[in-house]
């Protein structure tokens, strides 16, 4: 397995451990035999995210679609895993600041 794919797998495993409401779905979509479902779903989510300014759709669909597509497209794996790591670090910093502010 390549280094980028391994890093992406670790990020997906983190989501499976820490998001109990979506762990089963994420695990099922990540399996090799579900590639026929994953690619069209990822494309639909990306398209829906691009036109997320419409009332029913949302911008949340874009990162989720890219995450699904990155499982099968090696060119996206490094970028998506780097963005996930960056976002996790940012959230951790914000959470620590929030806790410090609340404890005053």
Secondary structure, DSSP 8 states (H G I E B T S, - for coil): --HHHHHHHHHHHHHHHH-TTTHHHHHHHHSGGGHHHHHHHHHHHHHHHHTTTSSS--THHHHHHHHHHHHH-HHHHHHHHHHHHHHHHHHHHHHHHHHHHHT-
